[in-house]
Amino acid sequence: MIINKEAAWKFLRDIEKDEKIAIVFHDDADGMASGIFINNFVRKIGGDVEIFPFSISKTEITHEDLSDFDKIVILDLSENIAGKIINASGDKKVLYIDHHVKKQEFDEGVLELIAPSAIPVARTSYEFVSHFDSNLEWLAVAAVICDAGDLSKENDDFINDFLKREKITLEDYKKKYAYKLGDFLIYFKEDLKKAFEILLEVRYLGDFSEIEKYAGPVEEEIEKIAKDFDKNHEEIGSIKFYLFESKFAIKSALINKISFANPDWIIVFANPDEDIIKLSARNQSRKMNMIELLRTGIAGLKNADAGGHIPAAGGAIRVQDLELFKENLRKFIEKK
């Protein structure tokens, strides 16, 4: 059931002392920040919280995982993934907050707060709790920027009001804080709960040195792979396709860096991860719909998934389906 902010706030406010609450959130900056904001609020009012950072195409949440909880909060996960979690939750009360394009509503028992695509969940979640946790505004703004929210006018006031108070430019904030936040999360991709614990302790920008310590090695890897992209990417029609491996999960950070510098480019990254290949697609000029591109690419492929936003989408395919995926892309581009 689609609800407004007031109804979502009531769900959170009505959580009772010692109620067991599962918070499931995407493992990127937007999801992680959202998880921290909701976690802090629920703990403050006496709820018993367990967090479930969710890595797409890797994390699985079963009915057994959720059976002991009274309520479930799902943050910044696509309709398809959220649906699987909701099914696993059984008859639990669920609050689902997201900003991805949705095709249909869930059952009436699921409360859905779906913000406009341009409004990251971190901003929505922070606005619920800002009246008692305003010290974490730095994190909300950094997460919005990591999710490309600074490119949408809907976030201008939210970001610029903070930057003016901190007396820092947008570009400096990106370089000193936002991008380093993203790199820090990449470093802990295999230990997401550890990342969450560290981030919980960073209450002010003055505490940011702990984040910088882990971001450095990731920044170096991004620069190295970016140079390899320039030399070794493949042209599939107008698509710049790049298959690569890295010691860190830098796919999204790297494709964002390249696509923001070249907004007219259509870029698809493919990154093997055990028996799957994770996909990212970008066209920051929005001249081509990246959701449509990836969904066409995975058409007919078993256990494939894709979704996201018009300028930025992601997905996954089986390793053995790579050439079929590329052929689907080639046919799609030829028709354009």
C-alpha angles and dihedrals in degrees: 000000000000111000139178129243093267092058092047090050090050090053090054096041092050094058106122129223112280094009108146111240127188114203113197117187142165113265096234125096093270094051096039093051090046090052092052094050094049092040092054093049096047092048091048092058092046104264120149105235134196119181127218112192105200123216110195115245090005110059120073123191117195136192088257091057091056102032096100096051128098097204137013128213117196118193133189098347126130124257092255095052094041089052092057091049091048090051090050091050093064111199097345120134108258134196113194118191118183146136103209124115110274130200101196145359125261123234118303092258092066115083110215124195105184113183123198111283091251093058111081117218090242090067093047092048094045092051089059093057105025093104091069103021104042092141088078095061087106089063094047092052093045091050092049089053092047087055091052091251091140088072092065121077089217088076098043097101093041092054101034096049089057094044092052092052091048092044094229133124123241093246093050091048090051093052099040100039122359099052092041089054089056092047091049090056090049090055090057096042090125094045105040096160089057089053089050092051093050093046091051089064095052099090098156138026087250088068093057097106090088089059093047092054092065097034095063100075091047092052090054092051092050091054092050095050092044089061090050091051090057091055104035113030118124125232115228100179104295092343121102102214120192128184113191146151128219139177088237130047093250099144098111096038092050097045090048091052093050096041095049089053090048106030095173094056120103105218132183120186122195119194121182115225112179106296097351137063116223116216135206126181128189138182107159093185087064091224088131128036108239093197090057091045095054095039089053089047093055095043110134094007119129119243092000125144137185138170145128134106136330096261096032130033139159140197148147139241135181115269092242091057097060097106092046089051092051091048090052089052091049092052091046093053093046089059093053 
